[in-house]
Amino acid sequence: MTIAVTALLGGIACGSATGGWVVEHASAAVGYAVTAAVAAVTLMMSLTGPVLRRACPAGLPFPIAVPLPDRDTRIGSR
């Protein structure tokens, strides 16, 4: 739980720093747009993460096309 809270607070800090930088270098409207776009991307990543994790074989960082066996090949399965 501590790691999750730390990641959440770190993301908030980085997001507000990036939003402030964009406001200073572009405009307030662009700063809000960048913040909303990053929030939307983060939402999509959080929603598709479990789906991608199920599609990945263990140890691979990304899904690849792997032929699945016709039956369960684990030891002791029937």
Secondary structure, 3 states (H helix, E strand, C coil): CHHHHHHHHHHHHHHHHHHHHHHHHCCHHHHHHHHHHHHHHHHHHHHHHHHHHHHCCCCCCCCCCCCCCCCCCCCCCC
